[in-house]
């Protein structure tokens, strides 16, 4: 007989959201630091953008923390590691990769929320995705590239 139970549980969703929260903390710290250490006229515009990104990432962290609490778990306090470099390009590439990972994870999280019937959490994550995609575009533009295709 086929097992029709969802492959995700509320507990597993909370654990995955805690990983996402750690990534939001990483982004806050990275954007705060990177916005101050980027040097050179060509990076002044993106440095200003990174300050705005930091504030948006804090809002994301608060939203995700609230959802974790709603699911009955405790939000993490530990960020994922932050890459440090003297190279502006390395910094921006690290940020770009973090945004790619975040977008992919949040897309999966939406599917998981909907599987569980947690449609409100899915909507909160959709709102966060709007900002994350804008961050991705800003970073790719600063690197002189098109935004990567994340449809796979």
Secondary structure, DSSP 8 states (H G I E B T S, - for coil): ----S-S--HHHHHHHHHHHHHHHHHHHHHHHHHHHH--SGGGHHHHHHHHHHHHHHHHHHHHHHHHHHHTT-------------S-HHHHHHHHHHHHHHHHHHHHHHHHHHHHHT-HHHHHHHHHHHHHHHHHHHHHHHHTTS-------
